[in-house]
Structures are given as structure tokens and as C-alpha cells.
Amino acid sequence: MLNIIYGDVKNSIYNTNVYFKNSYEPEWLDAELAKKMIKDIDDSEVLSGECINSPVLGQIPPERLSGGVKTLLLILNEPDRIFNASTCGDNCAKWILEIGRIKDVTINLRHMMSFGKDTKFEIKVQNGGETVHSMKELVPIANKYLNEMKQE
């Protein structure tokens, strides 16, 4: 299940780029889900655990992937940690939901991410324990916690 905590979170990893650079394992790119995310978000193809073929940049190391893809790979491969998913654009939202369908993960958000107006899902908002199933249910709850964050 996907769990979200809005606002500041103790022990959350905010600088996902630096964390990825120092913790990434080449075998992470062997997973079909990783290959699909990289193709969808960065329009790039995994050649090996050390080499990505980008139509814009040519052959690049995994450290040169977009911040969103790196964060997705961290969420997928280190589910016991909490990562700042505000480094991801809304184009990563469907992949965050997919990861949450396969394993229990908790992410931190400091903004309102759109998971899709007509998308059905199950997300637990850890701030207050609410479980939501659509953006219509999520928006007022997320807004409440994000506004509390601004007032502190």
C-alpha cells in the first residue's frame, strides 16, 4: 500500500540525487518495472546496469537519469526508507501508485501531486490515518496538512 506523509518528516531523505549517487546498485535496472519507468519518464532505454541510452544525451550512467526516475528507483528498491517524492513530477504519480500496489512504501510530499482525476487507488495519509481512493477524497485532506505545514 502507498502511504503518504505531507510536510516535514523526521528521517526522510530529501536530497534524493545525492542519496541515489551513493546508494544505487546496478542490478536495480534489471527489473522490468525499472526499465518501464525509465522508458516512460525519460524516454530512455536501459542497456545495462551501468548504461542508459538517452535520445537526447546519448549513452549515460544511471546518475544522469532525471530526478523523478532516480526517486522512483529509490522508492522501489529501498521501501523501508521515506523519500521526498516532491522531486517527482506528476508524470511519476502512476509509477508511485504501481510501486504501492506491489509493496508497502511510504513517501513524503510537500506539494499536491496529481494521481489522476479518474484514477482509483488506495492511499493512506499517515498524518491523520485517513485512507482515500480518489483525488476527490485526497485533495481536501492533503490540502489540510499542506496548509498546516505553511503555518508552522
C-alpha positions as CSV (number, residue, x, y, z in Angstrom):
1,M,0.0,0.0,0.0
2,L,1.1,3.5,-0.7
3,N,1.5,5.7,2.4
4,I,2.0,9.5,2.2
5,I,3.2,11.9,4.8
6,Y,2.6,15.5,4.0
7,G,5.0,18.2,5.3
8,D,8.3,17.8,7.1
9,V,9.2,14.2,8.1
10,K,12.0,13.3,10.5
11,N,14.3,10.7,8.9
12,S,13.0,11.5,5.4
13,I,15.6,11.6,2.6
14,Y,15.2,15.0,0.9
15,N,18.2,15.1,-1.4
16,T,17.4,12.1,-3.5
17,N,20.0,12.9,-6.1
18,V,22.9,12.7,-3.6
19,Y,21.4,9.6,-1.9
20,F,21.0,7.9,-5.3
21,K,24.5,8.6,-6.3
22,N,25.9,7.0,-3.2
23,S,23.5,4.0,-2.8
24,Y,22.4,3.0,-6.3
25,E,23.1,-0.7,-7.3
26,P,23.4,-1.7,-11.0
27,E,21.1,-4.7,-10.5
28,W,18.2,-2.2,-9.8
29,L,18.0,-1.7,-13.6
30,D,17.5,-5.4,-14.3
31,A,13.9,-5.2,-13.0
32,E,11.2,-4.9,-15.8
33,L,9.4,-2.2,-13.7
34,A,12.6,-0.1,-13.6
35,K,13.0,-0.4,-17.4
36,K,9.4,0.6,-18.0
37,M,9.7,3.6,-15.7
38,I,12.9,4.8,-17.4
39,K,11.3,4.4,-20.8
40,D,8.2,6.2,-19.8
41,I,9.6,9.1,-17.8
42,D,13.0,9.7,-19.5
43,D,12.2,8.1,-22.9
44,S,15.5,6.2,-22.5
45,E,16.4,2.5,-22.8
46,V,18.4,0.5,-20.2
47,L,21.4,-1.1,-22.0
48,S,22.9,-2.4,-18.7
49,G,23.1,-1.6,-15.0
50,E,25.7,0.9,-15.8
51,C,24.5,2.4,-19.1
52,I,21.3,4.1,-20.3
53,N,20.7,5.2,-23.9
54,S,19.0,8.6,-23.9
55,P,17.7,10.1,-27.2
56,V,18.9,13.5,-26.0
57,L,22.1,12.8,-24.1
58,G,23.3,9.6,-25.8
59,Q,24.8,6.9,-23.5
60,I,24.7,8.0,-19.9
61,P,25.3,6.5,-16.5
62,P,22.3,6.0,-14.2
63,E,23.4,9.0,-12.1
64,R,22.3,11.2,-15.1
65,L,18.7,10.0,-15.1
66,S,16.1,12.5,-14.2
67,G,15.4,13.3,-10.5
68,G,12.0,11.8,-10.8
69,V,13.3,8.4,-12.1
70,K,16.0,8.3,-9.5
71,T,13.5,8.9,-6.8
72,L,11.2,6.2,-8.2
73,L,14.1,3.7,-8.3
74,L,14.9,4.5,-4.6
75,I,11.3,4.1,-3.6
76,L,11.1,0.7,-5.4
77,N,14.4,-0.6,-4.1
78,E,14.6,0.8,-0.6
79,P,10.9,0.5,0.6
80,D,11.9,0.8,4.3
81,R,13.1,4.4,3.8
82,I,11.0,7.5,3.3
83,F,11.9,9.6,0.2
84,N,10.9,13.1,-0.7
85,A,8.7,12.4,-3.8
86,S,8.2,16.1,-4.3
87,T,11.3,15.7,-6.5
88,C,9.0,13.8,-8.9
89,G,6.6,15.5,-11.4
90,D,3.0,14.3,-11.8
91,N,4.3,12.1,-14.7
92,C,5.7,9.9,-11.9
93,A,2.5,9.6,-10.0
94,K,1.2,6.5,-11.8
95,W,4.5,4.7,-11.1
96,I,4.3,5.6,-7.4
97,L,0.9,4.1,-7.3
98,E,2.2,1.0,-9.1
99,I,5.0,0.6,-6.6
100,G,2.5,1.0,-3.8
101,R,0.4,-1.8,-5.4
102,I,3.3,-4.3,-5.2
103,K,4.8,-3.4,-1.9
104,D,4.2,-1.2,1.2
105,V,6.0,2.1,0.8
106,T,5.9,5.5,2.5
107,I,6.7,8.7,0.6
108,N,7.0,12.3,1.7
109,L,5.2,15.0,-0.2
110,R,5.5,18.8,0.2
111,H,3.1,19.6,-2.6
112,M,-0.2,18.4,-4.1
113,M,0.7,15.6,-6.5
114,S,-2.0,14.6,-9.0
115,F,-2.6,10.9,-9.2
116,G,-5.2,11.4,-11.9
117,K,-8.7,12.7,-11.8
118,D,-10.4,9.5,-12.8
119,T,-7.8,7.1,-11.3
120,K,-9.0,4.8,-8.5
121,F,-6.4,3.9,-5.8
122,E,-5.8,3.2,-2.2
123,I,-3.6,5.6,-0.3
124,K,-3.2,6.0,3.4
125,V,-2.4,9.5,4.6
126,Q,-0.2,9.0,7.6
127,N,-0.6,12.5,9.0
128,G,-4.1,11.6,10.3
129,G,-4.5,8.0,9.3
130,E,-7.1,8.6,6.5
131,T,-7.4,6.1,3.7
132,V,-8.5,7.6,0.4
133,H,-9.5,6.2,-3.0
134,S,-9.6,9.1,-5.4
135,M,-8.3,12.6,-6.0
136,K,-11.7,14.0,-4.9
137,E,-11.1,12.4,-1.5
138,L,-7.4,13.1,-1.3
139,V,-7.3,16.9,-2.2
140,P,-9.1,18.3,0.9
141,I,-7.1,16.0,3.2
142,A,-3.7,16.8,1.6
143,N,-4.6,20.5,1.5
144,K,-5.3,20.5,5.2
145,Y,-1.9,19.0,6.0
146,L,0.0,21.1,3.5
147,N,-1.6,24.3,4.9
148,E,-0.6,23.2,8.4
149,M,2.9,22.9,7.2
150,K,2.9,26.5,5.8
151,Q,1.6,27.9,9.2
152,E,4.4,26.4,11.2
